[in-house]
Amino acid sequence: MTFEDLKIKVLDILENKTLSVTDRLYTICQLLKNSIDHYDWVGFYFKNGDKEELKLRTYAGIETDHEIIPFGKGICGQVAISNENFVVPDVQAQDNYIACSIDVKSEIVIPLFKNGENIGQIDIDSDTPDPFTKDDEKFLEFVNKEVSKIL
């Protein structure tokens, strides 16, 4: 399925007001994990109230112990501070990486903005080395832009 096809499906999910916001986010996680071969774990983290940490809201993939991530720690924690996309072709080459699974080879994290504020992010782990392209970045930026509209 192409990114253009997935955009339509994402919009359909987000427009489904019979589902809670969390259920819509979970459905998007499932859609992306099941539709893109190199997306092995897909999750949404959000700022945890006034705390300098992220809290996992929902995900699709293997269970993780990383439900809370302090700002600055790991790839997600760094994106919470930098407000910039972070593509990691090889997680083993990163000093500040929090391992979720020994199978994870690469990661992409895209910040999610609401009214100009970084309130969360979408995090994708891949068991494939260096699979993420600019097209992945653009697509995930689209997803986050649309998700921000229902928050």
Buried (B, 14 or more C-beta within 10 A) or exposed (E): EEBEEBBEBBBEBBEEEEBEBEEBBBBBBBBBBEBBEBBBBBBBBBBBEEEEBBBBBBBBBEEBEBBEBBBEBBBBBBBBEEEEBBBBBEBEEBEEBBEBBEEBBBBBBBBBBBEEEBBBBBBBBBBBEEBBEEEBBEBBBBBBEBBBEEE
